[in-house]
Amino acid sequence: MSTVCRVDPDALLDGLNTAQRLAVTSPTSPLCILAGAGSGKTRVLTRRIAYRAATGDLDPRHVLALTFTRKAAGELTARLRSLGLREQVAAGTFHSVAYAQLRTRWAERNITPPQLMTRKAGFVIGLLTGAEKSTPGIDFVAEIEWAKARMVEPEAYPDAAKAAGRKPPISYEATAAVYARYEDQRRQKRLIDFDDMLRVCHRDLLSDDGFAASQRWRFAHLFVDEFQDVNPLQHALLEAWRGDRNDLCIVGDPNQAIYSWNGADPDLLRTFPHRFPTGETIRLLDNYRSSPQILAAANALLVGGRGVDHDGTQSATRPDGGVPSVRELPDERAEAAAIARAARDRHGPGARWSNQAVLVRTNAQLPIIEEAMKSAGIPFRVRGATPLLDQPEVKAALGDLRRTPRPFSDAIHDLALSVVVDDESESDRAAERRANLDALVQMARDYMAIESPPSANGFFLWLTATTRADQPDPNGEAIELLTFHAAKGLEWPIVHLAGIEQGYVPIGHAKTPGAWAEERRLFYVAATRAERELLCTWAKSRTFGERAIPRDRSEFLDTYAQACEALEAGVDPIAVGNGATAPSRPSTTNTRSSKPKPKSSNAKGPRQRPGKYPDSLEAADHPLFDALRSWRSERSKSADVPAFVVCNDHTLAEIARLKPTTPVELLTVNGMGEIKVSKFGDEILSVISETIDS
């Protein structure tokens, strides 16, 4: 085999820890590398390719490295070149590679290529009839893309969507009919959308032996990054590229699986050992990004929930830092102002604004934070989000405002009334649309407070002058404002997490256990973007439409705050989650550092007041909840530990609601792991039985 990498293989192992070295040098294929946040996965992936090339185990000209963004593909290519690979390694997204292969096939066979569809929503709108026209085309597009990502044909959509808990814009059957018309018209017009690139490439690889053989020769060695984000269609295409060969290396983290709403299936990563029994799985558990305190609290969040990889909790390698803070603010404006003040306080001499980021769950939360940053004179940049004014529902609302002859204040009042709806009936897209319109309403109120008489044209000019047109140069110094999803793969020394409330974290329309598990993982991803300081805030009240709505801090934040309390008390949060009673040094702390831990005055969140019951409980559950709290109080006093070390209120509330009768049923309760069940299970079941019988 030709060796085109003239680097000493041993030099490629310099600076790697034991697990990283094993991942780079392992002779096993297929290989699965489970790489947690900040564990150096890109470094390991590129060095494995370079190491195999340097040892003559592969020819880099026959490598295909698959990623999910062009930026990530470019980073892979640049790193490989810096490692001494003189030949070009093919790195790209699933879509770009599939489309390139199809274009080659069409050219070789004199097939006229189909036209690439660029405006899917507009195409769908042209297919709608009758009452369907009242539904935005983008809502149907979301369902079509979800179905195609999971290889679901129109006739199978109703059953598949129901099973997945999807909430289409109209009935399942009517949405399937729109999907069928979309496919028929697309084929008739010889159009291909982005999902079809993968589908057609997969089909042609299975039906054309010559095409399959040429592509499998061209790409003999397959590497896939961020494998937890692969959807069934992408996986089917990968398998078609692979054929009967085993030269496959996948890298991913099930605890960072946050795109199942878009078709991604993290079970494809979790089930690797079952699909490839002769393969090998290597875990990278050293975290080089976050301080021990930030990581310990994030790990506790994982251990406290289902739908996460409990074996994937990490150890920190950085020196000690401050305990993450949790701060309650009276409303969203006070919260935004507090974040701006905190950001300015941390911008001392020699510090860079770009060392900080503000992360939120939804795009609609950003405008009020932008306003606070601008008022404080802090440069900011919104990353990876469609600007509010470019959202289709916002553009439509602004158009209606400019056309209506009614007074501006009346039109805004009606718009505010229209966006207050029941979360229970909303689809993901409907909830996002409502939130965007609500953000527009709040901005209109700001405008009306400073201009009299207000007008639609004046509002539009005010929006133009006060929103993202005033952002700093994209390459200049600025604080980053972005969503949790957009922050994945990024990091900053200081991170502010805003709006950590029920309804945002987890999002209000997450109703299934799977959706809640993903929301927990999403919060974990957001928290682990921070290197040395993490500040969490939430608002006790937010204005939606015409009403100020009381808010509760996130259940996840309760777990997180309790972990922070444990850190303050010198107790390992992971041990707390498993029912430990003995104080200990956090297991993730770098013992080589003698730097004392700074104290955080805001780490302790509000405690449950006597007589106040969680909203999740019916009145009939209150006696059992009280009995469980009494048991916990006695248990904590006898062990001389805080009550939350035994069980937090949300765990007790879920026990009171579910009323488990066996240890197995008790294990299904959030916060009840095997250690807690073995330690407290009999006592808890006895309390349940005695209270119900009485």
C-alpha positions in Angstrom: 0.0 0.0 0.0 1.3 3.5 -0.8 2.2 5.6 2.2 1.6 9.3 1.6 2.0 10.4 5.2 5.7 10.7 6.1 5.2 11.6 9.7 6.7 9.4 12.5 3.6 7.5 13.8 4.9 7.8 17.4 4.9 11.6 17.0 1.2 11.4 16.4 0.7 10.0 19.9 2.4 12.8 21.7 0.1 14.6 24.2 -2.6 11.9 24.1 -4.0 10.3 27.3 -4.3 6.5 27.6 -7.8 6.3 26.2 -7.0 8.6 23.3 -3.9 6.6 22.4 -6.0 3.4 22.4 -8.6 5.1 20.1 -5.9 6.3 17.7 -4.0 3.0 17.5 -6.6 0.3 17.9 -6.4 -2.2 15.1 -10.1 -3.2 15.5 -12.7 -2.3 12.9 -15.5 -1.4 13.2 -14.5 1.0 16.0 -16.9 3.1 18.1 -15.4 6.1 20.0 -17.7 7.5 22.6 -16.3 11.0 23.1 -17.9 13.2 25.8 -18.0 17.0 25.8 -14.5 18.5 25.6 -12.8 15.2 25.3 -10.7 16.0 22.2 -12.8 13.9 19.7 -11.7 15.8 16.6 -8.1 15.5 17.7 -8.5 11.7 18.1 -10.4 11.3 14.9 -7.9 13.1 12.7 -4.9 11.5 14.5 -6.4 8.0 13.9 -6.6 8.7 10.2 -3.1 10.1 10.1 -1.7 7.3 12.3 -3.2 4.6 10.0 -1.8 6.4 7.0 1.7 6.8 8.6 1.8 3.1 9.5 0.7 2.1 6.0 -2.7 0.8 7.2 -4.7 2.9 4.8 -4.3 5.2 1.8 -5.7 8.6 2.7 -6.8 9.0 -0.9 -9.4 6.4 -0.2 -10.7 7.9 3.1 -14.1 9.4 3.4 -14.7 11.5 6.6 -18.3 12.4 7.1 -19.5 15.4 9.1 -22.7 17.5 9.4 -21.5 20.9 8.4 -19.2 22.4 5.8 -17.3 24.2 8.5 -16.6 20.9 10.4 -15.5 19.3 7.1 -13.1 22.2 6.5 -11.7 21.8 10.0 -11.1 18.1 9.5 -9.3 18.8 6.2 -7.1 21.5 7.7 -6.2 19.4 10.7 -5.3 16.4 8.6 -3.0 18.5 6.4 -1.3 19.9 9.5 -0.6 16.3 10.5 1.4 15.7 7.4 -1.1 14.2 5.0 0.1 15.3 1.6 -2.8 13.9 -0.3 -6.4 15.2 -0.1 -8.7 13.3 2.3 -12.3 13.5 1.2 -14.2 15.2 4.0 -17.8 16.4 3.6 -21.4 16.3 4.7 -23.6 13.3 3.8 -25.5 15.6 1.4 -22.5 17.0 -0.4 -20.9 13.6 -0.9 -24.1 12.0 -2.1 -24.8 14.8 -4.6 -21.3 14.7 -5.9 -21.6 11.0 -6.5 -24.9 11.4 -8.2 -23.7 14.1 -10.5 -20.8 11.9 -11.6 -23.1 9.0 -12.2 -25.6 11.1 -14.2 -22.7 12.5 -16.3 -21.2 9.1 -17.0 -24.6 7.7 -18.2 -25.8 10.8 -20.1 -28.7 11.3 -17.7 -30.1 14.8 -17.6 -29.8 15.8 -13.9 -33.0 16.8 -12.0 -33.3 20.3 -10.9 -32.4 21.0 -7.2 -35.4 22.5 -5.3 -34.3 25.6 -3.4 -37.7 26.9 -2.1 -39.5 24.0 -0.6 -42.0 26.0 1.4 -43.2 27.9 -1.7 -43.5 24.7 -3.6 -45.7 23.2 -0.9 -47.9 26.3 -0.7 -48.7 25.9 -4.3 -50.1 22.4 -3.6 -52.5 23.4 -0.8 -56.2 23.5 -1.3 -59.2 24.6 0.7 -58.7 24.8 4.5 -55.1 23.7 4.1 -54.2 27.2 2.8 -54.7 28.6 6.3 -51.7 26.6 7.5 -48.2 27.9 6.8 -46.4 25.9 4.2 -43.3 25.6 6.5 -45.3 23.4 8.9 -46.0 20.8 6.2 -42.3 21.0 5.2 -41.2 20.1 8.7 -43.4 17.0 8.6 -42.2 16.0 5.1 -38.6 16.4 6.1 -39.1 14.4 9.3 -40.7 11.6 7.4 -38.0 11.5 4.7 -35.3 11.5 7.3 -36.9 8.3 8.7 -37.6 6.8 5.3 -41.3 7.0 5.9 -43.4 7.1 2.7 -46.7 9.1 2.6 -49.0 6.1 3.0 -47.1 5.1 6.2 -46.9 8.7 7.6 -50.1 8.6 9.8 -49.1 5.5 11.8 -45.4 6.5 12.1 -46.2 10.1 13.1 -48.7 8.9 15.8 -46.2 6.4 17.2 -43.5 9.1 17.4 -45.9 11.6 19.1 -45.7 14.1 16.2 -48.2 16.9 16.1 -48.8 17.8 12.5 -50.5 21.1 11.5 -53.7 19.3 10.5 -54.8 15.7 10.8 -52.4 12.9 10.2 -54.3 11.7 7.2 -54.6 15.2 5.7 -50.9 15.9 6.2 -50.1 12.6 4.5 -52.2 13.6 1.6 -50.2 16.9 1.3 -47.0 14.8 1.5 -48.2 12.5 -1.3 -49.1 15.5 -3.6 -45.7 17.0 -2.9 -43.9 13.8 -4.0 -46.1 13.3 -7.1 -45.6 16.9 -8.2 -41.9 16.9 -7.5 -41.4 13.8 -9.6 -43.5 15.1 -12.4 -41.4 18.3 -12.6 -38.1 16.3 -12.2 -37.2 18.1 -9.0 -34.9 16.8 -6.2 -34.8 18.1 -2.7 -32.0 17.7 -0.2 -33.4 14.6 1.4 -33.8 13.1 -2.1 -30.0 13.4 -2.6 -29.5 10.8 0.1 -32.5 8.7 -0.9 -31.6 8.5 -4.6 -27.9 7.9 -3.9 -28.9 5.0 -1.6 -31.3 3.6 -4.2 -28.7 3.7 -6.9 -26.0 2.1 -4.8 -28.3 -0.8 -4.1 -29.5 -1.2 -7.7 -26.4 -0.4 -9.7 -23.5 -2.9 -8.9 -21.0 -0.9 -11.0 -21.8 2.4 -9.3 -21.6 0.7 -5.9 -18.3 -1.0 -6.7 -16.7 2.2 -7.9 -17.8 4.2 -4.9 -16.7 1.5 -2.4 -13.3 1.4 -4.1 -13.0 5.2 -4.0 -13.9 5.3 -0.3 -12.6 2.2 1.3 -12.1 3.7 4.8 -15.2 5.4 6.4 -15.0 7.7 9.4 -18.2 9.4 10.8 -18.1 12.3 13.3 -21.1 13.2 15.6 -22.7 9.8 14.9 -25.4 10.5 17.5 -26.9 13.0 15.0 -27.2 10.4 12.1 -30.8 9.8 11.0 -32.1 6.5 9.6 -31.8 7.7 5.9 -28.2 8.8 6.5 -27.4 5.5 8.2 -28.9 3.5 5.3 -26.7 5.5 2.9 -23.7 4.9 5.1 -24.4 1.1 5.1 -24.7 1.2 1.3 -21.3 2.9 1.0 -19.9 0.4 3.4 -21.3 -2.7 1.8 -19.8 -5.9 3.3 -16.7 -4.2 4.6 -15.9 -3.4 8.2 -13.5 -0.5 7.8 -15.6 1.9 9.8 -14.9 4.3 12.6 -17.7 6.3 14.3 -17.3 9.0 16.9 -20.2 10.3 19.0 -21.7 11.0 22.4 -25.2 9.8 23.3 -25.4 12.5 26.0 -25.2 15.1 23.3 -28.0 13.7 21.1 -30.3 16.7 20.7 -31.7 16.5 17.2 -34.2 13.6 17.4 -37.0 16.2 16.6 -35.3 16.5 13.2 -35.1 12.8 12.5 -31.7 11.9 14.2 -31.7 8.5 16.0 -29.2 8.2 18.8 -30.1 4.6 19.2 -27.9 3.9 16.1 -25.0 4.9 18.3 -26.2 3.2 21.4 -26.7 -0.1 19.7 -23.3 -0.3 18.0 -22.1 -3.2 20.2 -25.2 -5.2 19.2 -24.9 -4.5 15.5 -21.1 -5.1 15.4 -20.4 -7.8 18.1 -16.8 -8.1 16.8 -16.2 -4.4 16.9 -14.7 -2.3 19.8 -16.0 0.6 21.8 -13.6 3.0 23.5 -14.8 5.8 25.9 -13.0 9.2 26.2 -14.0 10.4 29.7 -11.4 13.1 30.4 -12.9 16.5 29.9 -10.3 19.2 28.9 -12.8 22.1 28.7 -14.8 22.7 31.9 -13.7 23.3 35.5 -14.3 20.4 38.0 -17.2 22.3 39.5 -19.0 23.0 36.2 -18.5 19.4 35.1 -19.5 17.9 38.4 -22.8 19.7 38.4 -23.4 18.8 34.7 -22.6 15.1 35.5 -25.1 15.2 38.4 -27.8 16.4 35.9 -27.1 13.3 33.7 -27.1 10.9 36.6 -30.5 12.2 37.8 -32.3 11.4 34.6 -33.4 8.6 32.2 -32.6 8.6 28.5 -28.9 9.4 29.2 -25.7 7.4 29.2 -24.9 7.0 32.9 -21.5 5.4 32.0 -20.6 8.6 30.0 -20.0 10.9 33.0 -16.6 12.6 32.7 -13.7 13.7 34.9 -12.3 17.2 34.7 -8.6 17.9 34.0 -8.7 21.7 34.5 -7.9 23.5 37.8 -10.7 24.2 40.3 -13.1 27.1 39.5 -16.1 28.7 41.0 -19.3 26.8 41.7 -22.0 27.6 39.1 -24.5 30.2 40.2 -28.3 30.0 40.1 -30.1 33.4 40.3 -33.8 34.2 40.5 -35.0 37.5 38.9 -38.5 39.0 39.2 -39.2 39.2 35.4 -37.6 38.8 32.0 -36.5 42.5 31.8 -34.8 42.3 35.2 -33.1 39.0 34.1 -31.8 40.6 30.8 -30.5 43.6 32.7 -28.8 41.3 35.3 -27.1 39.3 32.5 -25.8 42.5 31.0 -24.5 43.7 34.3 -22.8 40.4 35.0 -21.3 40.5 31.5 -19.9 44.0 32.1 -18.6 43.0 35.5 -16.5 40.2 33.9 -15.1 42.4 31.2 -12.1 43.7 33.1 -8.7 45.0 31.8 -7.3 42.7 29.1 -10.5 40.6 28.9 -12.3 40.1 25.7 -16.0 40.3 25.1 -15.8 37.2 23.0 -14.8 35.2 26.1 -18.5 35.3 27.0 -21.7 33.9 25.6 -25.4 34.0 26.5 -27.4 30.9 25.7 -31.2 30.6 25.5 -33.5 27.8 24.6 -35.4 29.6 21.9 -34.7 32.3 19.4 -37.6 34.3 20.6 -35.8 34.9 23.9 -33.0 36.8 22.2 -34.5 40.2 21.4 -35.0 41.3 25.0 -31.4 40.3 25.8 -30.2 42.1 22.7 -32.0 45.2 23.9 -30.4 45.0 27.4 -26.9 44.6 25.8 -27.4 47.6 23.6 -28.6 49.7 26.6 -25.5 48.7 28.5 -23.2 49.5 25.6 -22.0 45.9 25.2 -21.2 44.7 21.7 -23.1 41.5 20.9 -23.5 39.2 17.9 -26.3 36.7 17.3 -25.0 33.5 16.0 -26.6 30.7 14.0 -30.2 32.0 14.2 -32.6 33.3 11.7 -33.2 37.0 12.7 -36.6 37.6 14.3 -37.6 40.0 11.6 -36.9 37.3 8.9 -39.2 34.7 10.4 -42.1 34.1 8.1 -44.8 34.7 10.7 -43.1 37.9 11.8 -42.8 39.2 8.3 -46.5 38.4 7.7 -47.5 40.2 10.9 -45.5 43.3 10.0 -47.1 43.3 6.6 -50.6 43.1 8.2 -49.7 45.9 10.6 -48.6 48.2 7.7 -51.8 47.5 5.7 -54.4 47.8 8.4 -56.3 51.1 8.7 -56.9 50.5 12.4 -55.0 52.3 15.2 -51.6 50.7 15.8 -52.3 50.0 19.5 -55.5 48.2 18.7 -53.8 46.0 16.1 -51.0 45.1 18.6 -53.6 44.3 21.2 -55.4 41.9 18.8 -52.0 40.3 17.9 -51.2 39.8 21.5 -54.5 38.0 22.1 -53.9 35.8 19.1 -50.6 34.4 20.4 -51.9 33.1 23.8 -52.8 29.5 23.2 -52.7 26.2 25.0 -49.2 24.6 24.8 -50.8 21.1 25.1 -52.2 21.3 21.5 -49.2 22.9 19.9 -46.7 21.4 17.4 -43.0 22.3 17.8 -43.3 24.7 14.9 -46.5 26.2 16.2 -44.9 26.9 19.6 -41.9 28.5 17.9 -44.2 30.7 15.8 -46.2 31.8 18.8 -43.0 32.7 20.7 -41.7 34.7 17.8 -45.0 36.7 17.5 -45.0 37.2 21.2 -41.5 38.6 21.0 -42.7 41.0 18.3 -45.6 42.1 20.6 -43.2 42.9 23.5 -41.0 44.9 21.2 -44.1 46.8 20.0 -44.9 47.7 23.6 -41.4 49.1 24.0 -41.9 51.2 20.9 -45.3 52.5 22.0 -43.8 53.6 25.3 -41.4 56.0 23.6 -43.3 57.3 20.6 -46.6 59.0 20.5 -48.7 58.5 18.4 -47.3 55.1 17.4 -47.7 53.9 13.8 -46.9 50.8 11.9 -44.3 52.6 9.7 -42.7 54.2 12.8 -42.5 50.7 14.4 -40.8 49.2 11.4 -38.2 52.0 11.3 -37.7 51.6 15.1 -37.2 47.8 14.6 -34.6 48.4 11.9 -32.7 50.8 14.0 -32.8 48.8 17.2 -32.2 45.2 16.2 -29.5 43.4 14.4 -28.6 46.1 11.9 -26.7 47.6 14.9 -24.7 44.5 15.7 -20.9 44.8 15.5 -18.9 43.6 12.6 -19.1 39.8 12.3 -15.4 39.5 12.9 -15.2 42.1 15.7 -15.1 41.8 19.4 -18.6 40.9 20.8 -20.5 38.7 23.2 -22.2 35.8 21.4 -26.0 35.4 21.8 -27.3 32.1 20.6 -29.6 29.1 21.3 -28.6 25.9 23.1 -28.8 24.0 19.8 -26.6 26.5 18.0 -24.0 26.4 20.8 -23.3 22.7 20.3 -19.6 22.2 19.5 -18.6 25.6 20.8 -17.1 26.8 24.1 -16.4 30.0 26.0 -14.6 30.8 29.3 -17.8 32.4 30.7 -21.3 31.3 29.8 -24.7 32.8 30.9 -27.7 30.4 30.7 -30.9 32.5 30.6 -34.6 31.6 31.1 -34.0 28.3 32.8 -37.7 27.8 33.6 -40.4 25.2 33.1 -41.8 25.9 29.7 -38.4 26.7 28.2 -36.2 24.1 29.9 -37.7 21.6 29.3 -39.7 23.3 26.4 -43.4 23.4 27.0 -44.3 21.0 24.1 -42.0 18.3 25.3 -44.6 15.9 26.6 -43.1 12.4 26.2 -40.4 10.7 28.3 -38.2 10.7 25.2 -38.7 14.4 24.6 -37.9 15.2 28.3 -34.8 13.1 28.1 -33.6 15.0 25.1 -34.3 18.3 26.9 -32.2 17.2 29.8 -29.4 16.3 27.4 -29.8 19.7 25.7 -29.4 21.5 29.1 -26.3 19.4 29.7 -24.9 20.4 26.3 -25.5 24.1 27.1 -23.9 23.8 30.6 -20.8 22.1 29.3 -20.0 25.0 26.9 -18.5 26.8 29.9 -14.8 26.6 30.7 -14.4 28.4 34.0 -17.6 30.2 35.0 -21.3 29.4 34.5 -24.2 31.7 35.5 -27.8 30.4 35.4 -30.8 32.7 35.6 -34.5 32.4 35.6 -37.5 34.8 35.8 -40.4 34.4 38.3 -42.7 36.1 35.8 -42.8 36.6 32.0 -45.2 38.6 29.9 -46.9 36.6 27.2 -49.4 38.5 25.0 -51.5 40.5 27.3 -50.7 38.7 30.6 -47.8 38.4 33.1 -47.5 34.7 33.7 -45.9 33.3 36.9 -43.0 31.0 36.1 -41.4 28.1 38.0 -37.7 27.4 37.7 -36.8 24.4 35.7 -37.0 21.0 37.3 -33.6 20.4 35.7 -32.3 23.6 37.4 -33.5 22.2 40.7 -31.2 19.2 40.2 -28.5 21.5 39.1 -28.9 23.8 42.0 -28.8 20.9 44.4 -25.6 19.8 42.8 -24.1 23.2 43.3 -25.2 23.2 47.0 -23.4 19.9 47.4 -20.3 21.3 45.8 -20.5 24.3 48.3 -20.8 21.8 51.1 -17.8 19.7 49.9 -20.1 16.8 48.9 -19.7 14.9 45.6 -22.9 15.6 43.6 -22.8 12.2 41.9 -22.7 10.5 45.3 -25.6 12.7 46.4 -27.6 11.5 43.4 -26.9 7.9 44.4 -27.9 8.4 48.1 -24.5 8.9 49.6 -24.3 10.5 53.1 -20.6 11.0 53.7 -19.1 14.4 52.6 -16.3 14.0 50.2 -14.2 16.0 47.7 -15.9 16.2 44.3 -14.6 13.2 42.3 -13.9 15.4 39.3 -11.6 17.8 41.1 -8.1 18.0 39.9 -6.2 17.1 43.1 -3.0 18.7 41.8 -4.5 22.2 42.2 -4.3 23.8 45.6 -6.4 26.8 44.6 -9.3 27.3 47.0 -12.8 27.1 45.6 -14.5 30.5 45.4 -17.9 30.6 47.1 -21.0 31.6 45.2 -23.6 33.6 47.0 -26.3 32.7 44.4 -25.9 29.0 44.2 -28.7 28.2 46.5 -32.1 28.4 44.9 -35.5 28.8 46.6 -36.5 25.9 48.8 -39.9 24.3 48.8 -42.1 26.1 51.3 -44.1 24.0 53.8 -47.7 23.5 52.5 -46.8 24.4 48.9 -47.2 21.5 46.5 -45.7 20.9 43.1 -48.1 21.7 40.2 -47.8 18.2 38.9 -49.7 16.8 41.9 -53.4 16.4 42.3 -55.0 17.2 45.6 -55.4 13.5 46.3 -51.6 13.1 46.1 -50.9 15.7 48.8 -51.1 13.3 51.8 -48.6 10.9 50.3 -46.3 13.7 49.3 -46.5 15.0 52.9 -45.8 11.5 54.3 -42.8 11.1 52.0 -41.4 14.5 53.1 -41.8 13.5 56.7 -39.9 10.3 56.0 -37.2 12.2 54.2 -36.9 14.6 57.1 -36.3 11.8 59.6 -33.9 10.1 57.3 -31.8 13.2 56.7 -31.7 14.1 60.5 -30.6 10.6 61.4 -27.8 10.7 58.8 -26.9 14.4 59.6 -27.1 15.4 55.9 -29.3 18.0 54.0 -32.7 16.7 52.9 -31.9 16.9 49.2 -29.1 14.3 49.7 -31.8 11.8 50.4 -34.3 12.8 47.7 -35.3 16.1 46.2 -38.9 17.4 46.1 -39.4 16.6 42.4 -38.4 13.0 43.0 -40.9 12.8 45.9 -43.6 14.4 43.8 -43.1 11.9 41.0 -43.3 9.0 43.6 -46.5 10.5 45.0 -48.0 10.8 41.6 -46.9 7.4 40.2 -47.3 5.4 43.5 -44.9 2.6 42.6 -45.5 -0.7 44.3 -42.3 -2.6 43.5 -38.6 -1.8 43.4 -38.7 -2.2 39.6 -41.4 0.4 39.3 -39.5 2.7 41.7 -36.5 2.5 39.4 -38.6 4.3 36.7 -38.9 7.4 38.8 -36.5 10.3 37.9 -33.8 10.6 40.5 -34.1 7.0 41.8 -31.1 5.0 40.7 -30.2 1.5 41.7 -28.2 2.6 44.7 -31.0 4.7 46.0 -33.6 2.0 45.5 -31.4 -0.5 47.3 -30.8 1.9 50.1 -34.2 3.5 50.6 -36.6 1.4 48.4 -38.2 -0.7 51.1 -38.8 2.3 53.3 -40.3 4.4 50.5 -42.6 1.5 49.4 -43.7 1.1 53.0 -44.6 4.8 53.3 -46.6 4.5 50.1 -48.5 1.4 51.3 -49.2 2.7 54.8 -50.4 6.1 53.5 -52.7 4.6 50.8 -54.1 2.0 53.2 -54.9 4.7 55.8 
